[in-house]
Amino acid sequence: MSTQSDDGYIYRHITPALNDALADTPVVCLLGPRQCGKSTLARRCQPDRSYITLDDRNYLELARQDPEGFLEGLPHPVTIDEIQRVPELTLAIKRSVDRDRQAGRFLLTGSANLLQLPRLADSLAGRMECLYLQPLTEAEKEGAPGDFLRRWLAGALKPELPGRSDREQFALPHRLVAGGYPEACFRKPQRARRWQRQYLQSIIERDIRDVAEVKDGADVAQLLEYLANQSASLLNISATANALGHVRKTIERYLEILERLFLIRRLPAWHSNRGKRLVKTPKIHLCDSGLAASLSDLRPEQWNLERKRFGHLLESFVVQQFVAMGHWTEIEPRFWHYRDKDQVEVDLVMEIGNQIWGVEVKAAASINAKDGHGLQRLGRIAGPRFQGGLVLYDGDAVLPIDREQNIMAAPLEKLWR
């Protein structure tokens, strides 16, 4: 399935954006979940850069005790891996950059959202560009260009009759369960699931301490497992608190922790009135379908028996693919979901400037006109701002659904073919 180089490296589509940032910005921060490939990309991107990791206890203690002295002893340019372990370093980095504003001096990587850390000493505003690396997309696994989003937004998607002789039958559930973490997606299913569970255990037992003070990580783990079974659903914090026996404030705090660690995503609700967007209910998604499948005990052979649960997993999977593609386009879209008082929904709404697109996700292998109902409703509400809609399904033809509103159906595999 993959097109790895001889040494096992898979090209990451965010590489050009990373090179561009290093060419004109003093501090570049590459953020993403642990084990998604940040360190590998950083070392591959500019192999001559000096590299240190704050997972090394010697570096860690020195950076904490004497941030200024630690930086003065480093060669430049330098990569500092796992910066979230010593967010106090950012103030020393600011002072160093203000003395010498050379582009690309510091490449930082972090397994938690640096800008949301309570111990962050300085935001490095105007001095730092943040890039977000997601787990492997299916396009990256396949060695495909990863330009589906750009081509669709440019109007390059045209009707196409079925006829692929090499289409992988029943491959979709395997892709969902594998997820995008490099260490998991190239192992046998049982070994991958074991890795995923131990990965989460390590995150809960160790990495939470870098982003918050939590008395019992087991409570956060319990919430994550609960959310895995609610992925692609509206987030009801009060109901979640009641189900887990916590007060609402505690659940809100744990949600923030899981977001900082890039394990979950709250997808806000789109409304034509921007003020109302702030009070509408978001959807919750686990960021990696493989982790969600492991926590909710979904296996590929259950595809037909558990179609509803797989449908939710598939929606989260597609959202993740689009978010990743959005990070390597020139103009990053903003992502939302849509749901109105009649419970008409659109799984993913993309907004670029004043333009709107919508995406619906279907696990079925066939398509009909009613599958575009939510997109048509979104189009009427958005008016001239609406540029088009897409229904992604497990079929093999590109079909028009509503020519007037530019709504089409396309195979899910277009995301990586």
C-alpha positions as CSV (number, residue, x, y, z in Angstrom):
1,M,0.0,0.0,0.0
2,S,2.8,2.4,0.8
3,T,5.7,3.8,-1.3
4,Q,8.4,4.1,1.2
5,S,12.0,5.0,0.2
6,D,14.7,2.4,0.5
7,D,15.4,3.6,4.1
8,G,11.7,3.4,5.0
9,Y,11.0,7.2,4.8
10,I,7.6,8.4,3.5
11,Y,7.5,11.8,1.9
12,R,5.4,14.3,3.9
13,H,3.4,16.8,1.9
14,I,4.0,19.6,4.4
15,T,7.7,19.6,3.5
16,P,7.6,22.5,1.1
17,A,5.7,24.7,3.6
18,L,8.4,23.8,6.2
19,N,11.2,24.7,3.9
20,D,9.5,28.0,3.0
21,A,9.1,28.8,6.7
22,L,12.7,28.0,7.5
23,A,13.8,30.3,4.7
24,D,12.3,33.5,6.1
25,T,11.3,33.0,9.7
26,P,13.7,32.9,12.7
27,V,11.7,30.3,14.7
28,V,9.7,27.5,13.1
29,C,7.6,25.2,15.3
30,L,6.4,21.9,14.0
31,L,3.6,20.7,16.1
32,G,1.7,17.4,16.1
33,P,0.9,14.3,18.2
34,R,3.8,12.2,19.5
35,Q,5.0,9.6,17.1
36,C,3.4,11.2,14.0
37,G,6.8,11.8,12.3
38,K,7.9,15.3,13.4
39,S,11.4,14.3,14.5
40,T,11.9,12.3,11.4
41,L,10.7,15.1,9.1
42,A,12.8,17.7,11.0
43,R,16.0,15.6,10.6
44,R,15.2,14.7,7.0
45,C,14.3,18.3,5.9
46,Q,17.7,19.8,6.8
47,P,20.1,16.9,7.7
48,D,23.0,19.2,8.4
49,R,21.2,21.0,11.3
50,S,22.3,20.3,14.8
51,Y,19.7,18.2,16.7
52,I,18.9,17.8,20.4
53,T,15.9,16.3,22.1
54,L,14.5,17.3,25.5
55,D,13.5,13.7,26.0
56,D,17.2,13.4,26.9
57,R,17.3,13.9,30.7
58,N,20.6,15.7,30.6
59,Y,19.4,18.3,28.1
60,L,16.1,18.5,29.9
61,E,17.5,19.4,33.3
62,L,20.0,21.9,31.9
63,A,17.3,23.6,29.9
64,R,15.0,23.9,33.0
65,Q,17.8,25.1,35.3
66,D,19.5,27.6,33.0
67,P,17.5,28.4,29.8
68,E,19.8,31.2,28.7
69,G,23.0,29.2,29.3
70,F,21.5,26.2,27.6
71,L,20.8,28.2,24.4
72,E,24.1,29.9,24.4
73,G,25.8,26.5,24.3
74,L,24.0,25.4,21.2
75,P,25.3,25.6,17.7
76,H,23.1,27.3,15.1
77,P,20.9,26.4,13.2
78,V,19.5,23.9,15.7
79,T,16.5,21.7,16.1
80,I,15.1,21.4,19.6
81,D,12.8,18.4,19.8
82,E,9.8,18.1,22.3
83,I,9.9,21.8,23.2
84,Q,6.7,21.3,25.3
85,R,8.8,19.7,28.0
86,V,10.4,23.1,28.7
87,P,8.0,25.9,27.5
88,E,10.0,28.3,29.6
89,L,12.7,28.2,27.0
90,T,10.6,30.4,24.7
91,L,11.6,33.6,26.6
92,A,15.3,32.8,26.2
93,I,14.7,32.0,22.5
94,K,13.0,35.4,22.1
95,R,16.0,37.2,23.5
96,S,18.4,35.2,21.4
97,V,16.4,35.9,18.2
98,D,16.1,39.6,19.0
99,R,19.9,39.7,19.1
100,D,20.3,37.7,15.8
101,R,17.2,37.5,13.6
102,Q,18.6,35.1,11.1
103,A,16.0,33.0,9.3
104,G,15.8,29.3,10.3
105,R,17.8,29.6,13.5
106,F,15.5,27.5,15.6
107,L,13.4,24.6,14.5
108,L,11.2,23.5,17.4
109,T,9.0,20.4,17.5
110,G,6.3,19.8,20.0
111,S,3.9,17.0,20.9
112,A,1.5,19.4,22.5
113,N,0.1,22.7,21.3
114,L,2.8,25.0,22.4
115,L,0.6,28.2,22.4
116,Q,-1.9,26.6,24.8
117,L,0.6,25.5,27.5
118,P,0.1,27.3,30.8
119,R,3.9,27.5,31.4
120,L,4.6,29.2,28.1
121,A,7.0,32.0,28.8
122,D,6.5,33.9,25.6
123,S,4.4,33.4,22.5
124,L,7.2,34.5,20.2
125,A,4.7,36.6,18.3
126,G,6.1,37.9,15.1
127,R,9.2,35.7,15.4
128,M,7.7,32.2,15.0
129,E,5.6,30.3,12.5
130,C,3.7,27.2,13.6
131,L,3.1,24.3,11.2
132,Y,1.0,21.3,12.1
133,L,2.0,17.8,11.1
134,Q,-0.8,15.2,11.2
135,P,-0.4,11.4,11.2
136,L,0.1,10.0,7.8
137,T,-2.7,10.7,5.3
138,E,-3.8,8.0,2.9
139,A,-2.3,10.0,0.0
140,E,1.1,10.0,1.8
141,K,0.9,6.3,2.4
142,E,0.2,5.7,-1.3
143,G,2.9,8.2,-2.5
144,A,0.2,10.2,-4.2
145,P,0.5,13.9,-4.8
146,G,-2.1,14.8,-2.2
147,D,-3.6,17.5,-4.3
148,F,-7.3,16.4,-4.2
149,L,-8.4,19.3,-2.1
150,R,-6.7,21.9,-4.3
151,R,-8.0,20.3,-7.5
152,W,-11.6,20.1,-6.2
153,L,-11.6,23.7,-5.0
154,A,-10.3,24.7,-8.4
155,G,-13.2,22.9,-10.2
156,A,-11.0,20.1,-11.7
157,L,-13.3,17.3,-10.5
158,K,-15.3,16.1,-13.5
159,P,-17.9,13.3,-14.0
160,E,-16.2,9.9,-14.4
161,L,-17.7,6.5,-15.2
162,P,-16.8,3.5,-13.1
163,G,-14.3,1.1,-14.5
164,R,-11.2,0.8,-12.3
165,S,-10.1,-2.8,-12.6
166,D,-7.6,-2.5,-9.8
167,R,-10.0,-1.0,-7.2
168,E,-9.3,-2.5,-3.8
169,Q,-12.4,-4.3,-2.6
170,F,-13.3,-4.0,1.1
171,A,-10.1,-2.1,1.7
172,L,-11.8,0.9,3.3
173,P,-12.4,-0.7,6.8
174,H,-8.8,-1.8,6.9
175,R,-7.7,1.8,6.2
176,L,-9.9,3.1,9.0
177,V,-8.7,0.7,11.6
178,A,-5.0,1.2,10.6
179,G,-5.1,4.9,11.1
180,G,-2.1,7.2,10.3
181,Y,0.6,6.6,12.9
182,P,3.6,5.2,11.1
183,E,4.5,2.7,13.8
184,A,0.9,1.3,13.6
185,C,-0.2,1.4,10.0
186,F,2.6,-0.8,8.7
187,R,2.2,-3.6,11.3
188,K,-0.1,-6.6,11.2
189,P,-3.6,-5.7,12.7
190,Q,-3.1,-7.4,16.1
191,R,0.4,-5.9,16.5
192,A,-0.9,-2.4,15.4
193,R,-3.7,-2.6,18.0
194,R,-1.2,-3.5,20.7
195,W,1.0,-0.6,19.7
196,Q,-2.0,1.9,19.7
197,R,-3.1,0.9,23.2
198,Q,0.4,1.1,24.6
199,Y,0.9,4.5,22.8
200,L,-2.2,5.9,24.6
201,Q,-1.1,4.4,27.9
202,S,2.3,6.2,27.5
203,I,0.6,9.5,26.6
204,I,-1.7,9.3,29.6
205,E,1.0,8.3,32.1
206,R,3.8,10.6,30.8
207,D,2.9,13.4,28.4
208,I,-0.1,14.8,30.4
209,R,2.4,16.1,33.0
210,D,3.9,18.3,30.3
211,V,0.6,20.1,29.6
212,A,-1.3,20.1,32.9
213,E,-1.5,19.1,36.5
214,V,-3.7,16.0,36.7
215,K,-4.1,13.9,39.8
216,D,-5.3,10.8,38.1
217,G,-4.6,10.2,34.4
218,A,-7.0,7.3,34.5
219,D,-9.9,9.8,34.5
220,V,-8.5,11.4,31.3
221,A,-8.1,7.9,29.7
222,Q,-11.7,7.1,30.6
223,L,-12.9,10.2,28.9
224,L,-10.9,9.5,25.8
225,E,-12.4,6.0,25.5
226,Y,-15.9,7.5,26.0
227,L,-15.2,10.0,23.3
228,A,-13.9,7.3,20.9
229,N,-17.4,5.8,21.0
230,Q,-18.9,9.2,20.4
231,S,-16.6,10.3,17.6
232,A,-18.4,12.4,14.9
233,S,-21.3,13.2,17.3
234,L,-22.4,16.4,18.8
235,L,-20.5,17.1,22.0
236,N,-22.8,17.2,25.0
237,I,-20.5,18.1,27.9
238,S,-23.2,17.9,30.6
239,A,-24.2,14.4,29.4
240,T,-20.6,13.3,29.3
241,A,-20.0,14.6,32.8
242,N,-23.0,12.7,34.1
243,A,-22.0,9.5,32.3
244,L,-18.5,9.6,33.8
245,G,-19.4,10.9,37.2
246,H,-17.6,14.2,37.0
247,V,-18.6,17.8,37.2
248,R,-18.9,19.8,34.0
249,K,-15.8,21.9,34.8
250,T,-13.6,18.8,35.1
251,I,-14.7,17.4,31.8
252,E,-14.0,20.8,30.1
253,R,-10.5,20.8,31.6
254,Y,-9.9,17.2,30.4
255,L,-11.1,18.1,26.9
256,E,-8.6,20.9,26.8
257,I,-5.8,18.5,27.8
258,L,-6.7,16.0,25.1
259,E,-6.9,18.8,22.5
260,R,-3.4,20.1,23.5
261,L,-2.1,16.6,22.9
262,F,-3.7,16.5,19.4
263,L,-5.8,13.5,20.3
264,I,-9.2,15.0,19.8
265,R,-10.7,17.8,17.7
266,R,-13.7,19.9,18.4
267,L,-15.2,20.9,15.1
268,P,-17.2,24.1,15.6
269,A,-20.7,24.6,14.1
270,W,-21.1,26.8,11.1
271,H,-23.9,29.4,11.0
272,S,-24.5,32.2,8.4
273,N,-24.6,34.5,11.4
274,R,-21.1,34.6,12.7
275,G,-22.2,35.6,16.2
276,K,-24.3,32.5,16.6
277,R,-21.4,30.2,15.7
278,L,-19.9,30.9,19.1
279,V,-22.9,29.3,21.0
280,K,-23.8,26.4,18.8
281,T,-22.7,22.9,19.7
282,P,-19.5,21.5,18.2
283,K,-18.9,18.0,17.0
284,I,-16.2,15.8,18.6
285,H,-13.7,13.8,16.5
286,L,-10.8,11.7,17.5
287,C,-7.9,12.8,15.3
288,D,-6.8,9.3,14.3
289,S,-9.3,6.7,13.2
290,G,-6.9,3.9,14.2
291,L,-6.8,5.1,17.9
292,A,-10.6,5.5,17.8
293,A,-11.1,2.0,16.4
294,S,-8.7,0.5,19.0
295,L,-10.5,2.3,21.9
296,S,-14.0,1.4,20.6
297,D,-12.9,-2.2,19.7
298,L,-13.9,-2.0,16.0
299,R,-12.3,-4.5,13.6
300,P,-12.4,-4.6,9.8
301,E,-14.5,-7.8,9.8
302,Q,-17.3,-6.0,11.6
303,W,-17.8,-3.6,8.7
304,N,-21.2,-5.0,7.7
305,L,-22.4,-5.8,11.3
306,E,-21.4,-2.4,12.8
307,R,-22.1,-0.1,9.8
308,K,-23.4,2.7,11.9
309,R,-20.4,2.8,14.2
310,F,-18.1,2.5,11.2
311,G,-20.0,5.4,9.6
312,H,-19.0,7.6,12.5
313,L,-15.4,6.4,12.3
314,L,-15.4,7.1,8.6
315,E,-16.6,10.6,9.1
316,S,-13.8,11.3,11.6
317,F,-11.3,9.7,9.1
318,V,-12.4,12.0,6.3
319,V,-12.3,15.1,8.4
320,Q,-8.8,14.2,9.4
321,Q,-7.7,13.8,5.7
322,F,-9.1,17.2,4.8
323,V,-7.6,18.9,7.8
324,A,-4.2,17.5,6.9
325,M,-4.6,18.5,3.2
326,G,-5.6,22.0,4.4
327,H,-2.3,22.4,6.2
328,W,-0.3,22.1,3.0
329,T,-2.5,24.3,0.8
330,E,-1.5,27.9,0.2
331,I,-4.7,29.2,1.9
332,E,-5.6,27.0,4.8
333,P,-9.4,26.6,5.0
334,R,-11.3,26.9,8.2
335,F,-13.4,23.8,9.1
336,W,-16.8,23.5,10.6
337,H,-19.9,21.3,10.6
338,Y,-23.5,22.3,9.9
339,R,-26.7,21.2,11.6
340,D,-29.9,23.1,11.7
341,K,-33.1,23.0,13.8
342,D,-34.5,20.4,11.3
343,Q,-31.5,18.2,12.1
344,V,-30.3,18.6,8.5
345,E,-26.5,18.1,8.6
346,V,-23.4,18.6,6.6
347,D,-20.4,16.7,8.0
348,L,-17.7,19.2,6.9
349,V,-18.0,22.8,5.9
350,M,-14.9,24.6,4.5
351,E,-14.6,28.3,4.5
352,I,-11.9,30.3,2.7
353,G,-12.4,34.0,2.9
354,N,-16.0,34.5,1.9
355,Q,-16.4,31.3,0.0
356,I,-18.1,28.1,1.3
357,W,-17.8,24.4,0.3
358,G,-19.5,21.4,2.0
359,V,-18.6,17.7,2.3
360,E,-20.9,14.8,3.1
361,V,-19.5,11.3,4.0
362,K,-21.4,8.1,3.2
363,A,-20.2,4.5,4.0
364,A,-22.5,3.1,1.2
365,A,-21.3,1.9,-2.1
366,S,-24.2,3.6,-4.0
367,I,-25.5,7.1,-4.1
368,N,-28.9,8.8,-4.7
369,A,-30.2,12.3,-5.0
370,K,-31.3,12.6,-1.3
371,D,-27.7,12.2,-0.2
372,G,-27.1,15.8,-1.3
373,H,-30.0,17.2,0.7
374,G,-27.9,18.6,3.4
375,L,-25.5,20.2,0.9
376,Q,-28.4,21.7,-1.0
377,R,-29.7,23.3,2.3
378,L,-26.3,24.6,3.1
379,G,-26.1,26.1,-0.5
380,R,-29.4,27.9,-0.1
381,I,-28.4,29.4,3.2
382,A,-24.9,30.4,2.1
383,G,-26.3,31.9,-1.1
384,P,-23.7,33.2,-3.6
385,R,-20.9,32.3,-1.1
386,F,-21.6,28.6,-1.7
387,Q,-19.1,27.3,-4.3
388,G,-20.0,23.6,-4.3
389,G,-20.5,20.4,-2.4
390,L,-19.2,16.9,-2.4
391,V,-20.6,13.6,-1.3
392,L,-17.8,11.1,-0.7
393,Y,-18.9,7.4,-0.8
394,D,-17.5,3.9,-1.1
395,G,-18.2,3.6,-4.9
396,D,-16.2,4.0,-8.0
397,A,-17.8,6.8,-10.2
398,V,-17.8,10.6,-10.1
399,L,-21.4,11.7,-10.6
400,P,-23.3,15.0,-10.6
401,I,-26.0,15.3,-8.0
402,D,-27.1,18.9,-8.5
403,R,-25.5,20.7,-11.4
404,E,-27.1,24.1,-10.5
405,Q,-25.4,24.1,-7.1
406,N,-22.3,22.3,-8.3
407,I,-22.8,19.3,-6.0
408,M,-21.1,16.0,-7.0
409,A,-20.5,12.5,-5.6
410,A,-17.0,11.0,-5.8
411,P,-15.4,7.8,-4.5
412,L,-13.6,8.1,-1.2
413,E,-10.5,6.7,-2.8
414,K,-10.1,9.9,-4.7
415,L,-8.6,11.3,-1.5
416,W,-5.6,9.1,-2.1
417,R,-5.7,8.1,-5.8
